[in-house]
């Protein structure tokens, strides 16, 4: 289900829905928004790990290039190609 207006952004950019949840601090909803557009191999738990890493809320260091998780980040967590 896609709640965003218009076309989806590229996989290396967060969706409007993901940005909204990030801004409100709702990490579970942010992870769900990311999982919804990351393909069938990515579940919410994988997306949640990617979101936590992006926000520096993981024991692993965050990616210094961005502060929001991307589809590729979630797919990497799921082990997807």
URZI-V634699 format. One record per residue. N is the residue number from 0. OMEGA is omega in degrees with one decimal (* if undefined). Layout:
N | OMEGA
N | OMEGA
//
This chain:
0 | -177.2
1 | -179.8
2 | -179.4
3 | 174.7
4 | 177.4
5 | -177.3
6 | 178.7
7 | 174.2
8 | 175.7
9 | -177.6
10 | -179.2
11 | 178.1
12 | 176.4
13 | 177.3
14 | 177.3
15 | 178.4
16 | 178.9
17 | 178.9
18 | 179.4
19 | -179.1
20 | 175.7
21 | -178.4
22 | -179.8
23 | 178.1
24 | 180.0
25 | -175.4
26 | 178.3
27 | 179.0
28 | 177.0
29 | 178.5
30 | 178.0
31 | 178.5
32 | 178.8
33 | -180.0
34 | -178.4
35 | -178.3
36 | -175.2
37 | 178.2
38 | -174.7
39 | -178.3
40 | -177.2
41 | 175.5
42 | -176.5
43 | 179.2
44 | 176.6
45 | 179.7
46 | 179.9
47 | 177.3
48 | 179.5
49 | 179.0
50 | -179.6
51 | 177.8
52 | -177.9
53 | -178.0
54 | 179.7
55 | -179.0
56 | -179.7
57 | 176.8
58 | 176.1
59 | -178.8
60 | 178.4
61 | 175.0
62 | -176.0
63 | -178.0
64 | -177.6
65 | -178.7
66 | 176.1
67 | 180.0
68 | 177.7
69 | 176.0
70 | 179.4
71 | 177.8
72 | -179.7
73 | 178.9
74 | 176.0
75 | 177.8
76 | -179.2
77 | -177.6
78 | 179.6
79 | 177.8
80 | *
//
